[in-house]
């Protein structure tokens, strides 16, 4: 086999196993946000006070929204259900946290690179584009709906 053939075969194997990082990111990030969301929802009064201190408008509403977004979003990510859809509000949540709270304490690029929120935002952005992988309820639903609406959807495009 030629070098180009070996490289192509290796790349094809990597493509076939892309579900592994999709699953691991979903489980890790999903569990983290399920846990932090639960903490926020259980302590809405203190979260509202913190949101007020940070200068976030409508602190009670936004603390509640943030907590429930993280709790429900984390659960959905762990399950791999509506992954692309829930990645949008979770991404927005992290962008707002970065801009409204964390960026005020950043003195330079080194400080910014050490923030967790931009990394989580990038994880949600990646999940939005990459999807949940085949070990997910989204994959199961896709198969069910493709079977049910096969005539309307036409052939599935290969990646």
Helices and strands as residue ranges (DSSP letters): H 3-16, H 18-42, H 44-53, H 59-79, H 83-97, I 98-102, G 103-105, H 109-113, H 117-130, H 137-148, H 150-153
